[in-house]
Amino acid sequence: MSVKREQPLILSPSDKLSFRPPFDAVSTSKISLKNPTDKMISYKIKTTAPKRYCVRPNFGFVRPSGEEEIVVMLQPGPTDEKHKFQVQSIIVPMEFADKPKEEQMKDWSNKEYLPSADTKLACEFVRMEDSTKPVEEKIESSPVKEEIQVKDEPVSQESVVREVPEENLHQHQQKLAAATPEKSPSKPASRTASTSSSSPRDAEEIKRLRAALEEANNKIRALSSTAPDSSEEDVQARQKQIIIWCFVAFMIGFFIGCIL
């Protein structure tokens, strides 16, 4: 019967591998392997449920005073099963790292390096209610929570529903009644003030526009009464001038109407 070797690697975690929800997607956990010795150590990682886990890497080596990180991915599935992991290790020569992977695997059957050391890790599935239970208990026992409940007891929800709409409606009616008489006297006063302040300038502007309008009408009458020449071009030019002066007279009259 072979004697079991003591595990030379330091594992973190050392006894339990935890996986957290959601369990309908991939849940990830990690294992750290530290080599505190001055020797080369090769490792293998095995599980009782190989179809549920993806381990990267599941085989390799840790150099002297080195460290390796193993990523363990739990595939979606039931969490009412009991799974375990086993980390095996053997001490190998320093040239082990230079060998191809196939030869490294063969060294695990070399009796010179056996027996291997092993450490078992249990799998733990952390449920949501387990992680939130301590927080909920702490909130329920908090004195602040009790004080809030005491203050809320005298308040009736029915009275709040009845009183709030009536109070808002009453305030809304008061605002309408107060606003109605204030608007009517304010308009004539502001109109009178603005008219009185701008009346001298408006009168001067109206006088100027009327003079321009009279001049435009005189031009139109002069062009209309002029005897037509035999030249067709002169007739067309005179018609254009009449149209332009008619437009000018219209615009002047429009501005006078806007001011008045």
Secondary structure, DSSP 8 states (H G I E B T S, - for coil): --------SEEESSSEEEE-S-TTS-EEEEEEEE--SSSEEEEEEEES-TTTEEEESSEEEE-TT-EEEEEEEE-SS-SSS--EEEEEEEEE-GGGGGS-HHHHHHGGG-TTT-S-EEEEEEEEE--HHHHHHHHHHHHHT-HHHHHHHHHHTT--HHHHHHHHHHHHHHHHHHHHHHHHHHHTTHHHHHHHHHHHHHHHHHHHHHHHHHHHHHHHHHHHHHHHHS---S-HHHHHHHHHHHHHHHHHHHHHHHHHHHH-
